[in-house]
Amino acid sequence: MKVKYFPDTDTAHVEFKDNNVLETKEISENIDIDIDVKGNLVGMTIEHAKANAELWEFSFQEMPQQTA
């Protein structure tokens, strides 16, 4: 996964897979998702990222598996 932030446009792009994008769908006024030929989520673009996603800080934490 790759996260890119473009400060000049306050846009964030999250790339989940390195697949070719077949279609981009508008989810809301400021959020678009990219879908591949199999219907899998490839990426997501967030416009006005600091305001809409509170993108002031980014962290990644892998959570341990829970056992029953």
C-alpha positions in Angstrom: 0.0 0.0 0.0 1.2 3.5 -0.9 -0.1 6.8 0.4 0.7 10.0 -1.5 -0.2 13.5 -0.4 -0.1 16.5 -2.7 -0.1 19.7 -0.6 -0.6 22.0 -3.5 -4.1 20.5 -4.1 -4.7 19.1 -0.6 -5.3 15.7 -2.2 -4.4 12.3 -0.8 -4.2 9.1 -2.9 -4.1 5.6 -1.4 -2.9 2.9 -3.7 -3.9 -0.6 -2.4 -2.8 -2.6 -5.4 -0.6 -2.0 -8.4 -3.3 -3.2 -10.9 -4.6 -1.4 -13.9 -7.6 0.8 -13.2 -10.7 -0.1 -15.3 -13.0 2.5 -13.8 -13.1 5.3 -11.3 -16.3 5.8 -9.3 -17.3 8.9 -7.4 -18.3 7.8 -3.9 -19.0 11.3 -2.6 -18.2 14.9 -3.7 -14.6 14.6 -2.5 -13.9 10.8 -2.7 -13.3 8.6 -5.7 -12.3 5.0 -5.8 -10.5 3.1 -8.6 -11.7 -0.4 -9.5 -9.8 -3.0 -11.6 -11.3 -5.4 -14.2 -12.3 -7.9 -11.5 -14.1 -5.3 -9.4 -11.3 -5.1 -6.8 -10.5 -1.8 -5.1 -7.2 -0.5 -6.5 -7.0 3.0 -5.0 -8.9 5.9 -3.4 -8.5 9.6 -3.9 -9.5 12.1 -1.2 -9.9 15.8 -2.2 -9.5 18.4 0.5 -7.8 15.7 2.5 -6.9 17.7 5.6 -10.5 18.8 6.1 -12.3 15.7 5.0 -10.1 13.0 6.3 -8.3 15.0 9.1 -5.1 14.0 7.3 -2.7 15.8 9.7 -0.9 12.6 10.7 -0.6 9.2 9.2 0.3 6.0 11.0 0.1 2.3 10.2 -0.4 -0.4 12.7 -0.9 -4.1 12.0 -3.2 -5.6 14.6 -2.5 -9.1 16.0 -4.8 -11.9 15.1 -7.5 -12.6 17.6 -8.0 -16.2 18.7 -11.3 -17.7 19.7 
